[in-house]
Amino acid sequence: MAVDRELLDLLVCPKSHGELELVELPRELCARLVERYREHFQGETPEVERGLLCRESQLLYPIVSDIPVMLIEEALPASVLEPGGE
């Protein structure tokens, strides 16, 4: 199951209200995010492969098991997408 394209077209960054871009996440970041969100998935392993990037605010919102986590306090700095970031 993938995130609905129509939903993605409606979403904006909660901080800047800027546009969001769907991006693939580095494998090591995905592994860290799986561990971070594991407690919210009783008996299941969350899937994390992509995120929503706002270039205006430089924030990355992870998509966990097809659910965009659109909370500013859960966002990551866009620098995590760069080699050696964060």
N, C-alpha and C positions, 0 to 999 in steps of 0.2 A: 504494500500500500504506500503510495507516495503522497506528499503534501499536495493538496488541490491547487492547481495553477490559478484559478479564480480567487481563491483565498489569498494567495501570495500577492496578487495584483492589488488587493485591497489594503494589505498591511503597510504600515509606515513605521519608521523608527519612533518609539515612544519618547525619546529625548529630543530629537531635532525635527521630527516629522518629515525627515528626508526619505528618499526612495531606498528600497532594499534590493540587494542583488543576491541571488542564490549562488553560493560558492561551495566547492568541495573542500573538506577539511583535511589537513595532514593526518596521517594514520596515528601518529603518537598523540596528537591532540584528541582524536576520537577516543582512544583508549582511556585517556585521563577523564574525559567527559562521561564515558560509560561508568567509570567508578564513582564519579561525583553524583550521578543521578540514580545509581543502582538501588539505593534505599527506597526510592519512590515506586519501584516496580517489584511488587511482591512475587517472588519466585520466578521472575522473568529477567532477562538481561536486556537493558535498553539498547536501542540501536542509534548510533550517532555517526553520520557520514557527511552531513552538509550543515550549513548555517546560512543566516541572512546577514549580509554585510551592509552597513550604512557608511558610505564614504564621507558623508558630511560630519557625522558625529564620531567617526572612527571606532564604531562599536560593532561587535559580531554577536549575533543572537543564535545560539545553537538550536538545531532541530533534533529533538529527542523522540525517537519512535514515532516519527511523522507529526510531532506536535511542536510548533515553533514556541520557544520559551522567550516571550517578549517582555521580560522584566528587566529594567535598567540595571538592577542590582545583580542579575544573573548574567549580564552581558560580559563579553571578554573584549580586551583591547584588540583592534584590528592587527596589531603587530604580531599576534600569535600565528598569523598566516605567513609571515616572513620566515625564511630559514633562520633557525636559532632564536625565533621570537619567544618572548615570555619565558 
